[in-house]
Amino acid sequence: MESPLTARQAEILQVIRDYVAETGMPPSRPELAKLLGIASTNGVFKHLDALARKGAIELVPNAARGIRVTEMGMPLVGKVAAGSPILALENMLGRYPVDPALFNPRADYLLQVSGLSMRDEGILDGDWVVVHRTTEAKSGQIVIARIGDDVTVKRLKVRGQKAELIPANPDFKTLHLDLTRDTLAIEGVAVGVIRNLSRGVA
């Protein structure tokens, strides 16, 4: 977002979001004027224009309900339900205002870590791994991998048709895969970590 929203703009954005959540579509300009207690749709146009300039919404020309809320931040994924796509609704813990452009390559989602298998890489239980979504990874990268119904965060090593998913904690075993018969699906690569200080880990 270019610059922060004013209190009034934030309020209008919330009204639009609530309307979309309740009805499944954005409000028309007259409906929005009524919801906001603004007498003229002209006043609504000015507010919408300001929100669009700040990147909070997109205005679709020549459409009665041409307001599209630009989702701020990235989805946070919790424990992934067996067999479901990583970004499926049932895995979501919410959206958080983290700018995807801060990471290289650009981040797509956050994954909440469960357990201490990557402790020695500084990835602790409850931390959020920042993930760039991709189906390909290079040997040596920390990846989000799916094996069967499980999704795991490990360092990938590939030699020919053999792959290893290596933990960063001696208490955990390396997973050895034969790519001619074992299925290894890469869901993304880790591009950052956000420490969850509320867990009492300094």
Residue frames as a rotation matrix with the C-alpha (Angstrom) as fourth column:
MET 1
0.572 0.820 0.000 0.00
0.820 -0.572 0.000 0.00
0.000 0.000 -1.000 0.00
GLU 2
0.082 -0.583 0.808 1.31
0.498 -0.678 -0.540 3.46
0.863 0.447 0.235 -0.90
SER 3
-0.755 -0.275 0.595 0.34
-0.327 -0.629 -0.706 5.27
0.568 -0.727 0.385 2.30
PRO 4
-0.895 0.398 -0.199 -1.71
0.415 0.584 -0.697 4.40
-0.161 -0.707 -0.688 5.37
LEU 5
-0.227 0.907 0.354 -5.47
0.614 -0.149 0.776 4.79
0.756 0.393 -0.523 5.27
THR 6
-0.668 0.183 0.721 -7.20
-0.562 -0.760 -0.328 7.53
0.488 -0.624 0.610 7.23
ALA 7
-0.844 0.401 0.356 -9.60
-0.122 0.504 -0.855 6.36
-0.522 -0.765 -0.376 9.96
ARG 8
0.101 0.939 -0.329 -12.56
-0.652 -0.188 -0.735 7.14
-0.752 0.288 0.593 7.67
GLN 9
0.016 -0.162 -0.987 -11.02
-0.946 0.318 -0.068 5.24
0.325 0.934 -0.148 4.75
ALA 10
-0.923 -0.376 -0.083 -10.32
-0.317 0.863 -0.394 2.23
0.220 -0.338 -0.915 6.98
GLU 11
-0.512 0.819 0.258 -13.94
-0.255 0.142 -0.956 2.34
-0.820 -0.556 0.136 8.15
ILE 12
0.293 0.618 -0.730 -15.24
-0.880 -0.124 -0.458 2.44
-0.373 0.776 0.508 4.56
LEU 13
-0.403 -0.535 -0.743 -12.96
-0.761 0.646 -0.053 -0.43
0.508 0.544 -0.668 3.58
GLN 14
-0.960 0.060 0.274 -14.32
-0.150 0.714 -0.683 -2.48
-0.237 -0.697 -0.677 6.48
VAL 15
-0.066 0.994 -0.093 -17.92
-0.530 -0.114 -0.840 -1.72
-0.845 -0.006 0.534 5.44
ILE 16
0.198 0.067 -0.978 -17.11
-0.967 0.179 -0.183 -2.98
0.162 0.982 0.100 1.91
ARG 17
-0.758 -0.570 -0.318 -15.41
-0.496 0.820 -0.286 -6.12
0.423 -0.059 -0.904 3.31
ASP 18
-0.739 0.536 0.407 -18.34
-0.212 0.389 -0.897 -6.87
-0.639 -0.749 -0.173 5.62
TYR 19
0.210 0.853 -0.477 -20.82
-0.784 -0.145 -0.603 -6.44
-0.584 0.501 0.639 2.76
VAL 20
-0.083 -0.342 -0.936 -18.80
-0.862 0.495 -0.104 -8.83
0.499 0.798 -0.336 0.56
ALA 21
-0.944 -0.319 0.083 -18.58
-0.309 0.773 -0.553 -11.37
0.112 -0.548 -0.829 3.41
GLU 22
-0.486 0.831 0.270 -22.36
-0.255 0.161 -0.953 -11.25
-0.836 -0.532 0.134 3.98
THR 23
0.485 0.814 -0.320 -23.64
-0.476 -0.061 -0.877 -11.13
-0.733 0.578 0.358 0.40
GLY 24
0.192 -0.495 0.847 -20.79
0.599 0.743 0.299 -12.57
-0.777 0.450 0.439 -1.66
MET 25
0.142 -0.173 0.975 -20.59
0.909 -0.367 -0.197 -9.45
0.392 0.914 0.105 -3.83
PRO 26
-0.826 -0.490 -0.279 -19.45
0.560 -0.768 -0.310 -5.85
-0.063 -0.412 0.909 -3.42
PRO 27
0.036 0.877 -0.480 -21.99
0.585 -0.408 -0.701 -3.08
-0.810 -0.256 -0.528 -2.77
SER 28
0.183 0.082 0.980 -23.15
0.885 -0.447 -0.128 -0.78
0.427 0.891 -0.154 -5.55
ARG 29
-0.763 -0.508 0.399 -22.34
0.338 -0.840 -0.424 2.94
0.551 -0.189 0.813 -5.15
PRO 30
-0.088 0.792 0.604 -25.91
-0.496 -0.560 0.663 3.83
0.864 -0.241 0.442 -3.98
GLU 31
0.700 0.321 -0.637 -25.88
0.292 0.686 0.667 0.94
0.651 -0.653 0.387 -1.46
LEU 32
-0.197 -0.880 -0.432 -22.52
0.895 0.019 -0.446 2.08
0.400 -0.475 0.784 -0.15
ALA 33
-0.633 0.043 0.773 -23.77
-0.093 -0.995 -0.021 5.67
0.769 -0.085 0.634 0.17
LYS 34
0.432 0.889 0.154 -26.69
-0.375 0.022 0.927 4.39
0.820 -0.458 0.343 2.24
LEU 35
0.563 -0.280 -0.778 -24.47
0.651 0.730 0.208 2.18
0.509 -0.623 0.594 4.43
LEU 36
-0.459 -0.874 -0.159 -22.12
0.833 -0.361 -0.419 5.10
0.308 -0.325 0.894 5.10
GLY 37
0.303 0.659 -0.689 -24.83
0.800 -0.569 -0.192 7.68
-0.518 -0.493 -0.699 5.60
ILE 38
-0.760 -0.545 -0.354 -23.51
0.211 -0.722 0.659 9.78
-0.615 0.426 0.664 2.70
ALA 39
0.117 0.918 -0.380 -26.20
-0.158 -0.360 -0.919 11.78
-0.980 0.168 0.103 0.90
SER 40
0.650 0.131 -0.749 -24.67
-0.721 -0.204 -0.662 11.73
-0.240 0.970 -0.038 -2.59
THR 41
0.859 -0.377 0.347 -22.99
0.435 0.894 -0.105 8.99
-0.271 0.241 0.932 -4.59
ASN 42
0.674 -0.637 0.375 -20.52
-0.056 -0.550 -0.833 11.68
0.737 0.540 -0.407 -5.60
GLY 43
0.410 -0.490 0.769 -19.09
-0.911 -0.267 0.315 11.60
0.051 -0.830 -0.556 -2.07
VAL 44
0.728 -0.085 0.681 -18.80
-0.105 0.967 0.233 7.81
-0.678 -0.241 0.695 -2.34
PHE 45
0.883 -0.398 0.250 -16.88
0.350 0.201 -0.915 8.13
0.314 0.895 0.317 -5.63
LYS 46
0.473 -0.732 0.491 -14.31
-0.616 -0.673 -0.410 10.40
0.630 -0.109 -0.769 -3.95
HIS 47
0.375 -0.299 0.878 -13.75
-0.802 0.370 0.469 7.93
-0.465 -0.880 -0.101 -1.11
LEU 48
0.825 -0.017 0.565 -13.50
0.199 0.944 -0.263 4.98
-0.529 0.329 0.782 -3.49
ASP 49
0.818 -0.540 0.201 -11.07
0.043 -0.291 -0.956 6.88
0.574 0.790 -0.215 -5.66
ALA 50
0.317 -0.703 0.637 -8.86
-0.907 -0.422 -0.015 7.62
0.279 -0.573 -0.770 -2.65
LEU 51
0.475 -0.087 0.876 -8.95
-0.467 0.819 0.335 3.95
-0.746 -0.568 0.348 -1.57
ALA 52
0.929 -0.120 0.349 -8.04
0.351 0.581 -0.734 2.84
-0.115 0.805 0.582 -5.10
ARG 53
0.641 -0.723 0.257 -5.11
-0.367 -0.583 -0.725 5.30
0.675 0.370 -0.639 -5.23
LYS 54
0.120 -0.585 0.802 -3.80
-0.989 -0.005 0.145 3.83
-0.081 -0.811 -0.579 -1.97
GLY 55
-0.557 -0.412 -0.721 -4.06
-0.611 0.791 0.021 0.29
0.562 0.452 -0.693 -3.36
ALA 56
-0.719 0.319 0.617 -6.71
-0.467 0.435 -0.770 -0.93
-0.514 -0.842 -0.164 -0.88
ILE 57
0.247 0.817 0.521 -9.28
0.145 0.500 -0.854 -1.63
-0.958 0.286 0.005 -3.62
GLU 58
-0.919 -0.346 0.190 -9.45
0.240 -0.107 0.965 -1.92
-0.313 0.932 0.182 -7.39
LEU 59
-0.065 0.911 -0.407 -12.21
-0.372 -0.401 -0.837 -0.19
-0.926 0.097 0.365 -9.31
VAL 60
-0.593 -0.032 0.804 -13.57
0.617 0.624 0.480 -2.13
-0.517 0.781 -0.350 -12.27
PRO 61
-0.839 0.243 -0.486 -14.79
-0.396 -0.886 0.241 0.33
-0.372 0.395 0.840 -14.92
ASN 62
-0.445 0.754 -0.483 -18.39
-0.794 -0.083 0.602 0.19
0.414 0.651 0.636 -16.23
ALA 63
-0.494 0.333 -0.803 -19.58
0.383 0.913 0.143 -2.30
0.781 -0.237 -0.578 -13.61
ALA 64
0.398 0.762 0.511 -22.43
-0.190 -0.476 0.859 -1.57
0.898 -0.438 -0.045 -11.18
ARG 65
0.988 -0.091 0.126 -20.61
-0.102 0.233 0.967 -3.42
-0.118 -0.968 0.221 -8.42
GLY 66
0.671 -0.741 0.014 -17.11
0.255 0.213 -0.943 -2.75
0.696 0.637 0.331 -9.71
ILE 67
0.408 -0.577 0.708 -15.26
-0.885 -0.442 0.149 -2.69
0.227 -0.687 -0.690 -6.41
ARG 68
0.643 -0.266 -0.718 -12.66
0.208 0.963 -0.170 -5.37
0.737 -0.040 0.675 -5.75
VAL 69
0.865 -0.360 0.349 -10.97
-0.468 -0.329 0.820 -5.45
-0.181 -0.873 -0.453 -2.36
THR 70
0.243 -0.875 -0.419 -7.25
-0.385 0.309 -0.869 -6.00
0.890 0.373 -0.262 -2.71
GLU 71
0.899 0.117 -0.421 -6.47
0.292 0.555 0.779 -8.52
0.325 -0.824 0.465 0.00
MET 72
0.439 -0.764 0.473 -3.84
-0.784 -0.583 -0.213 -7.08
0.438 -0.277 -0.855 2.25
GLY 73
-0.066 -0.581 0.811 -1.13
-0.897 0.390 0.206 -9.36
-0.436 -0.715 -0.547 3.52
MET 74
-0.515 -0.249 -0.820 -0.73
-0.646 0.742 0.180 -13.07
0.564 0.623 -0.543 3.04
PRO 75
0.640 0.752 -0.156 -2.69
-0.487 0.554 0.675 -16.15
0.595 -0.356 0.721 4.06
LEU 76
-0.430 -0.682 0.591 -1.41
-0.903 0.319 -0.289 -18.02
0.009 -0.658 -0.753 7.11
VAL 77
0.285 0.435 -0.854 -1.74
-0.460 0.844 0.277 -21.80
0.841 0.314 0.441 6.77
GLY 78
0.214 -0.170 0.962 -1.90
-0.944 0.217 0.249 -23.97
-0.251 -0.961 -0.114 9.88
LYS 79
-0.532 -0.337 0.777 -1.73
-0.223 0.941 0.255 -27.76
-0.817 -0.037 -0.576 10.02
VAL 80
-0.528 0.302 -0.794 -2.57
-0.846 -0.103 0.523 -28.97
0.076 0.948 0.310 6.53
ALA 81
0.300 0.738 0.605 -5.54
-0.671 0.613 -0.416 -31.32
-0.678 -0.281 0.679 6.43
ALA 82
-0.402 -0.525 0.750 -4.60
0.051 0.805 0.591 -34.69
-0.914 0.277 -0.297 4.91
GLY 83
-0.372 0.166 0.913 -4.77
0.852 0.453 0.265 -34.64
-0.369 0.876 -0.310 1.13
SER 84
0.699 0.710 -0.083 -6.13
0.615 -0.656 -0.437 -31.08
-0.365 0.255 -0.896 0.85
PRO 85
0.297 -0.593 0.748 -4.45
0.592 -0.500 -0.632 -28.34
0.749 0.631 0.203 -1.21
ILE 86
-0.503 -0.624 -0.598 -2.15
0.843 -0.202 -0.498 -26.29
0.190 -0.755 0.628 1.02
LEU 87
-0.992 0.113 0.065 -4.16
-0.120 -0.985 -0.128 -23.10
0.049 -0.134 0.990 0.46
ALA 88
-0.337 0.922 -0.193 -7.56
0.471 0.342 0.813 -24.76
0.815 0.183 -0.550 0.96
LEU 89
0.087 0.484 0.870 -9.95
-0.420 -0.775 0.473 -22.85
0.903 -0.407 0.136 3.20
GLU 90
0.893 0.362 -0.268 -9.91
0.058 0.498 0.865 -25.47
0.446 -0.788 0.423 5.97
ASN 91
0.220 -0.901 -0.374 -6.16
0.927 0.312 -0.207 -24.92
0.304 -0.302 0.904 6.46
MET 92
-0.116 -0.284 0.952 -6.39
0.277 -0.930 -0.243 -21.13
0.954 0.235 0.186 6.85
LEU 93
-0.187 0.010 -0.982 -5.71
0.981 -0.058 -0.187 -19.36
-0.059 -0.998 0.001 10.12
GLY 94
0.648 0.436 -0.625 -6.33
0.406 -0.891 -0.201 -15.90
-0.644 -0.124 -0.755 8.64
ARG 95
0.505 -0.511 0.696 -4.47
0.647 -0.311 -0.697 -13.22
0.572 0.802 0.173 6.68
TYR 96
0.468 -0.429 -0.772 -1.60
0.676 -0.389 0.626 -11.16
-0.569 -0.815 0.108 8.06
PRO 97
0.994 0.021 -0.106 -0.23
-0.041 -0.830 -0.556 -7.81
-0.100 0.557 -0.825 6.92
VAL 98
0.082 -0.987 0.138 3.15
0.184 0.151 0.971 -9.01
-0.979 -0.055 0.194 5.70
ASP 99
0.494 0.080 -0.866 4.32
-0.712 -0.534 -0.456 -7.45
-0.499 0.841 -0.207 2.43
PRO 100
0.812 -0.151 0.564 5.09
0.310 0.930 -0.197 -10.29
-0.495 0.335 0.802 -0.06
ALA 101
0.838 -0.473 0.273 7.48
0.109 -0.344 -0.933 -8.00
0.535 0.811 -0.236 -1.95
LEU 102
0.612 -0.641 0.464 9.88
-0.778 -0.380 0.500 -7.91
-0.144 -0.667 -0.731 1.03
PHE 103
0.243 -0.469 0.849 11.06
-0.173 0.841 0.513 -11.40
-0.955 -0.271 0.123 0.07
ASN 104
0.235 -0.259 -0.937 13.01
-0.971 -0.103 -0.215 -12.68
-0.041 0.960 -0.276 -2.89
PRO 105
-0.800 0.511 0.313 11.58
0.249 -0.191 0.949 -14.58
0.545 0.838 0.026 -4.64
ARG 106
-0.487 0.683 0.545 8.23
-0.714 -0.670 0.201 -12.98
0.502 -0.291 0.814 -3.80
ALA 107
-0.962 0.135 0.238 6.35
-0.086 0.675 -0.733 -14.70
-0.259 -0.725 -0.638 -0.96
ASP 108
-0.562 0.802 -0.202 2.91
-0.201 0.104 0.974 -16.28
0.802 0.588 0.102 -1.45
TYR 109
0.609 0.793 -0.025 1.86
-0.169 0.161 0.972 -17.53
0.775 -0.588 0.232 1.97
LEU 110
-0.307 -0.615 0.726 2.92
-0.898 -0.066 -0.435 -18.12
0.316 -0.786 -0.532 5.58
LEU 111
0.280 0.336 -0.899 3.05
-0.052 0.941 0.335 -21.60
0.959 -0.047 0.281 7.09
GLN 112
0.449 -0.092 0.889 2.87
-0.877 -0.239 0.418 -22.08
0.174 -0.967 -0.187 10.84
VAL 113
-0.317 -0.703 -0.636 5.54
-0.468 0.700 -0.540 -24.51
0.825 0.127 -0.551 11.97
SER 114
0.771 0.498 0.396 4.66
-0.609 0.399 0.685 -27.36
0.183 -0.770 0.611 14.27
GLY 115
0.892 -0.448 -0.058 7.49
0.443 0.844 0.303 -29.12
-0.087 -0.296 0.951 16.10
LEU 116
0.644 -0.728 -0.235 11.25
-0.439 -0.603 0.666 -28.64
-0.627 -0.326 -0.708 16.39
SER 117
0.639 -0.408 0.651 12.64
0.604 0.791 -0.097 -30.66
-0.476 0.455 0.753 13.46
MET 118
0.409 -0.506 0.760 14.22
0.652 -0.421 -0.631 -27.49
0.639 0.753 0.158 11.96
ARG 119
0.891 0.029 -0.453 15.42
0.412 -0.469 0.781 -26.03
-0.190 -0.883 -0.430 15.27
ASP 120
0.084 -0.975 -0.207 19.08
0.615 -0.113 0.781 -25.69
-0.784 -0.193 0.590 14.28
GLU 121
-0.450 -0.118 0.885 18.07
0.821 -0.446 0.358 -23.59
0.353 0.887 0.297 11.25
GLY 122
-0.982 0.079 -0.173 16.38
0.026 -0.846 -0.533 -21.21
-0.188 -0.528 0.828 13.69
ILE 123
-0.397 0.908 -0.136 12.88
-0.523 -0.102 0.846 -22.40
0.754 0.407 0.515 12.76
LEU 124
-0.986 -0.042 0.159 11.04
-0.163 0.389 -0.907 -23.11
-0.024 -0.920 -0.390 16.00
ASP 125
-0.530 0.844 -0.082 7.64
0.844 0.534 0.054 -24.48
0.090 -0.041 -0.995 17.00
GLY 126
0.302 0.764 -0.570 4.98
0.740 -0.565 -0.365 -21.82
-0.601 -0.311 -0.736 16.34
ASP 127
-0.514 -0.531 -0.674 7.16
-0.057 -0.763 0.644 -19.74
-0.856 0.369 0.362 13.97
TRP 128
0.722 0.691 -0.034 5.84
-0.026 -0.023 -0.999 -18.74
-0.691 0.723 0.001 10.58
VAL 129
-0.421 -0.795 0.436 7.84
0.506 0.193 0.841 -19.85
-0.753 0.575 0.321 7.56
VAL 130
0.210 0.411 -0.887 7.48
-0.531 -0.714 -0.457 -17.41
-0.821 0.567 0.068 4.66
VAL 131
-0.157 -0.176 0.972 6.92
0.419 0.879 0.226 -19.47
-0.894 0.442 -0.064 1.50
HIS 132
-0.365 0.047 -0.930 7.40
-0.834 -0.460 0.304 -18.81
-0.414 0.887 0.207 -2.20
ARG 133
0.441 0.654 0.614 4.99
-0.280 0.751 -0.598 -21.12
-0.852 0.092 0.515 -4.01
THR 134
-0.028 -0.460 -0.888 6.73
-0.998 0.060 0.000 -23.34
0.053 0.886 -0.461 -6.56
THR 135
0.926 0.336 0.169 6.76
-0.343 0.939 0.012 -26.97
-0.155 -0.069 0.985 -7.61
GLU 136
0.599 -0.789 -0.137 10.51
0.406 0.447 -0.797 -26.97
0.690 0.422 0.588 -8.25
ALA 137
0.906 -0.387 0.173 13.37
-0.361 -0.490 0.794 -26.61
-0.222 -0.781 -0.583 -5.81
LYS 138
0.318 -0.885 -0.340 17.16
-0.502 0.147 -0.853 -26.85
0.804 0.442 -0.397 -5.98
SER 139
0.420 -0.309 -0.853 19.17
0.663 0.746 0.057 -29.25
0.619 -0.590 0.519 -3.89
GLY 140
-0.658 -0.712 -0.243 20.15
0.665 -0.400 -0.630 -27.47
0.352 -0.577 0.737 -0.66
GLN 141
-0.569 0.512 0.643 17.02
-0.396 -0.856 0.332 -25.34
0.721 -0.066 0.690 -0.34
ILE 142
-0.881 0.455 0.129 14.61
0.029 0.325 -0.945 -25.51
-0.472 -0.829 -0.299 2.59
VAL 143
-0.789 0.586 -0.186 11.38
-0.227 0.003 0.974 -26.74
0.571 0.811 0.131 1.07
ILE 144
-0.238 0.823 0.517 7.76
-0.758 0.176 -0.629 -27.32
-0.608 -0.541 0.581 1.94
ALA 145
-0.797 -0.162 -0.582 7.26
-0.517 0.680 0.519 -30.88
0.312 0.715 -0.626 0.73
ARG 146
0.266 0.897 0.351 4.27
-0.940 0.322 -0.111 -33.16
-0.213 -0.301 0.930 0.57
ILE 147
-0.836 -0.412 -0.362 4.81
-0.464 0.883 0.065 -36.86
0.293 0.222 -0.930 1.07
GLY 148
-0.621 0.716 -0.320 1.55
0.707 0.687 0.166 -38.77
0.338 -0.123 -0.933 0.90
ASP 149
0.447 0.885 0.130 -0.84
0.676 -0.430 0.598 -36.92
0.585 -0.179 -0.791 3.20
ASP 150
0.468 -0.323 -0.822 1.85
0.742 -0.362 0.564 -35.10
-0.480 -0.875 0.070 5.19
VAL 151
0.701 -0.341 0.627 3.29
0.205 -0.746 -0.634 -31.65
0.683 0.573 -0.453 4.57
THR 152
0.637 -0.568 -0.521 6.71
0.697 0.135 0.704 -31.03
-0.330 -0.812 0.482 6.09
VAL 153
0.885 -0.466 0.021 9.45
-0.430 -0.832 -0.351 -28.37
0.181 0.301 -0.936 6.17
LYS 154
0.630 -0.726 0.275 12.94
0.360 0.587 0.725 -29.82
-0.688 -0.358 0.632 5.56
ARG 155
0.052 -0.684 -0.727 16.18
-0.739 -0.516 0.432 -29.20
-0.671 0.515 -0.533 3.67
LEU 156
0.925 0.363 0.111 16.17
-0.168 0.655 -0.737 -30.93
-0.340 0.663 0.667 0.29
LYS 157
-0.260 -0.958 -0.122 19.16
-0.647 0.079 0.758 -32.84
-0.716 0.276 -0.641 -1.06
VAL 158
0.846 0.532 0.031 18.88
-0.311 0.542 -0.781 -34.48
-0.432 0.651 0.624 -4.49
ARG 159
-0.391 -0.916 -0.086 21.38
-0.659 0.214 0.721 -36.86
-0.642 0.338 -0.688 -6.09
GLY 160
-0.956 0.074 -0.285 20.14
-0.193 0.573 0.796 -38.35
0.222 0.816 -0.534 -9.33
GLN 161
-0.163 0.948 -0.275 17.00
-0.100 0.261 0.960 -40.35
0.982 0.184 0.052 -8.55
LYS 162
-0.126 0.062 -0.990 17.59
0.920 0.380 -0.093 -40.21
0.370 -0.923 -0.105 -4.80
ALA 163
-0.001 0.148 0.989 16.29
-0.144 -0.979 0.146 -37.42
0.990 -0.143 0.022 -2.57
GLU 164
-0.458 -0.119 -0.881 16.70
0.825 0.311 -0.471 -36.67
0.331 -0.943 -0.044 1.10
LEU 165
0.419 0.541 0.729 14.58
0.002 -0.804 0.595 -34.45
0.908 -0.248 -0.338 3.31
ILE 166
-0.314 -0.768 -0.558 16.95
0.639 0.264 -0.723 -33.46
0.702 -0.583 0.408 6.08
PRO 167
0.802 0.570 -0.180 15.87
0.497 -0.467 0.732 -32.11
0.333 -0.676 -0.658 9.47
ALA 168
-0.053 -0.811 0.583 17.98
-0.124 -0.574 -0.810 -29.55
0.991 -0.116 -0.070 11.36
ASN 169
0.229 0.122 0.966 17.80
-0.972 -0.033 0.234 -31.37
0.060 -0.992 0.111 14.67
PRO 170
-0.675 -0.639 -0.370 19.66
-0.635 0.758 -0.150 -34.60
0.377 0.134 -0.917 15.54
ASP 171
-0.615 0.510 0.601 16.56
-0.353 0.504 -0.788 -35.93
-0.705 -0.697 -0.130 17.33
PHE 172
0.509 0.846 -0.157 14.81
-0.473 0.123 -0.872 -36.33
-0.719 0.518 0.464 13.97
LYS 173
-0.086 -0.521 0.849 15.60
0.431 0.749 0.504 -38.78
-0.898 0.409 0.160 11.17
THR 174
-0.604 -0.161 -0.781 16.44
-0.627 -0.508 0.590 -37.89
-0.492 0.846 0.206 7.58
LEU 175
0.436 0.798 0.416 13.81
-0.183 0.531 -0.827 -39.11
-0.881 0.285 0.378 5.15
HIS 176
-0.703 -0.709 -0.062 15.32
-0.273 0.188 0.944 -41.04
-0.657 0.680 -0.325 2.22
LEU 177
0.432 0.900 -0.051 13.30
-0.319 0.099 -0.943 -41.17
-0.844 0.424 0.330 -0.99
ASP 178
-0.670 -0.489 0.558 13.73
0.373 0.428 0.823 -43.06
-0.642 0.760 -0.104 -4.23
LEU 179
-0.382 0.536 -0.753 12.20
-0.553 -0.785 -0.278 -40.81
-0.740 0.310 0.596 -6.86
THR 180
-0.844 0.112 -0.524 11.57
-0.417 0.476 0.774 -43.71
0.336 0.873 -0.355 -9.22
ARG 181
-0.464 0.704 -0.537 8.91
0.544 0.705 0.455 -45.03
0.699 -0.081 -0.710 -6.84
ASP 182
-0.309 0.347 -0.885 8.30
0.864 -0.286 -0.414 -42.51
-0.397 -0.893 -0.212 -4.02
THR 183
0.280 0.476 0.834 6.17
0.739 -0.661 0.129 -39.44
0.613 0.580 -0.537 -4.65
LEU 184
-0.364 -0.399 -0.842 7.68
0.794 -0.605 -0.056 -36.17
-0.487 -0.689 0.537 -3.55
ALA 185
0.329 0.514 0.792 5.67
0.807 -0.588 0.047 -33.03
0.490 0.624 -0.609 -4.28
ILE 186
-0.751 -0.585 -0.306 7.28
0.660 -0.682 -0.316 -29.66
-0.024 -0.439 0.898 -3.67
GLU 187
0.365 0.928 -0.068 4.73
0.931 -0.364 0.022 -27.08
-0.004 -0.072 -0.997 -2.45
GLY 188
0.909 -0.090 0.406 7.18
-0.026 -0.987 -0.161 -24.19
0.415 0.135 -0.900 -2.11
VAL 189
-0.061 -0.956 -0.287 10.55
0.718 0.158 -0.678 -22.97
0.694 -0.248 0.676 -0.85
ALA 190
0.559 0.202 -0.804 11.19
0.788 -0.433 0.438 -21.10
-0.260 -0.879 -0.401 2.38
VAL 191
0.117 -0.506 0.854 12.24
0.591 -0.656 -0.470 -17.48
0.798 0.560 0.222 1.81
GLY 192
-0.450 -0.284 0.847 12.06
-0.453 -0.744 -0.491 -16.23
0.770 -0.604 0.206 5.40
VAL 193
-0.300 0.357 -0.885 10.99
0.777 0.629 -0.010 -16.90
0.553 -0.691 -0.466 8.97
ILE 194
-0.079 0.326 0.942 8.84
-0.438 -0.860 0.261 -14.79
0.895 -0.392 0.211 11.27
ARG 195
-0.828 -0.347 -0.441 9.54
0.214 0.531 -0.820 -15.54
0.518 -0.773 -0.365 14.92
ASN 196
0.301 0.951 0.069 6.54
0.117 -0.109 0.987 -16.03
0.947 -0.289 -0.144 17.16
LEU 197
-0.653 -0.671 0.352 7.72
-0.211 -0.285 -0.935 -14.32
0.728 -0.685 0.044 20.34
SER 198
0.120 0.777 0.618 4.47
-0.917 -0.151 0.368 -15.06
0.379 -0.611 0.695 22.16
ARG 199
0.682 0.071 -0.728 5.73
0.022 0.993 0.117 -18.62
0.731 -0.096 0.676 22.57
GLY 200
0.923 -0.354 0.149 8.28
-0.224 -0.180 0.958 -17.25
-0.312 -0.918 -0.245 25.04
VAL 201
0.394 -0.830 0.394 11.21
0.879 0.466 0.103 -17.90
-0.269 0.306 0.913 22.71
ALA 202
0.637 -0.194 -0.746 13.52
-0.090 -0.980 0.177 -14.89
-0.765 -0.045 -0.642 22.60
